[in-house]
Amino acid sequence: MNNLLEFYGTECPHCVSMHELVERLEKEEGIKIESLEVWHNKENEKRLLELDKDFCGGVPFFYNLKTNKWICGEESYENLKNWAQNK
């Protein structure tokens, strides 16, 4: 099971920007992040709310199940990479 989760909304411009970094991370580092759309998928939205616990209250939201660390909103590539590598 993948321990790295990306929660996003289809029409969210910040999510689009961050997803480009996710794709770069997968390509350059071979790190797989599971993407879950929450605006049109109630199951994914429920999972987001369970993990978010009012940390962010929106998307994009990244959660690392291994470290329990999260990222709210837009972040730099370096920070996303560190989060994904459990740093």
C-alpha positions in Angstrom: 0.0 0.0 0.0 1.2 3.5 -0.8 1.9 5.6 2.2 2.0 8.9 0.3 -1.4 10.5 -0.5 -2.3 13.6 -2.6 -5.8 14.9 -2.1 -6.9 17.3 -4.8 -9.9 19.0 -6.5 -10.2 18.7 -10.3 -10.9 22.4 -10.8 -8.4 23.6 -8.2 -5.5 25.7 -9.8 -3.2 25.1 -6.8 -3.8 21.4 -7.1 -2.8 21.5 -10.8 0.5 23.3 -9.9 1.3 20.8 -7.2 0.4 17.8 -9.3 3.0 18.9 -11.8 5.6 18.7 -9.0 4.2 15.2 -8.1 4.7 14.1 -11.6 8.3 15.5 -11.6 8.9 13.7 -8.3 7.7 10.4 -9.7 9.8 10.8 -12.8 13.0 12.0 -11.2 12.9 10.1 -7.9 10.7 7.1 -8.7 8.5 8.0 -5.8 4.8 7.0 -6.2 2.1 9.2 -4.7 -1.5 8.1 -4.7 -3.8 10.9 -6.1 -7.3 11.1 -4.7 -9.9 13.5 -6.1 -12.2 14.9 -3.4 -14.5 17.4 -5.0 -16.4 14.7 -7.0 -15.7 11.6 -5.0 -17.4 11.2 -1.6 -15.2 8.3 -0.5 -12.0 10.2 -1.1 -13.5 13.3 0.6 -14.3 11.2 3.7 -10.8 9.9 3.8 -9.4 13.4 3.5 -11.6 14.6 6.4 -10.4 11.7 8.5 -6.7 12.5 7.9 -6.9 16.3 7.8 -8.4 16.8 11.3 -8.6 20.5 10.5 -4.9 20.8 9.7 -5.6 22.4 6.3 -9.3 22.4 5.7 -8.9 22.2 1.9 -6.8 21.0 -1.0 -4.2 20.4 -2.1 -3.4 18.3 0.9 -0.6 15.8 1.1 -0.4 13.1 3.8 2.4 10.7 4.6 0.9 7.7 6.4 4.4 6.5 7.5 5.4 9.8 9.3 2.0 11.3 9.8 3.4 14.5 8.3 1.3 16.6 6.0 1.6 19.5 3.5 -1.1 22.1 3.1 -1.5 24.0 -0.2 1.2 24.9 -2.6 4.8 24.0 -1.5 8.2 24.0 -3.1 9.5 21.0 -5.0 12.3 20.6 -2.4 9.8 20.5 0.5 7.5 18.0 -1.3 10.5 15.8 -2.0 11.7 15.9 1.7 8.1 15.1 2.8 7.9 12.1 0.4 11.3 10.8 1.5 10.2 10.9 5.1 12.6 13.7 6.1 
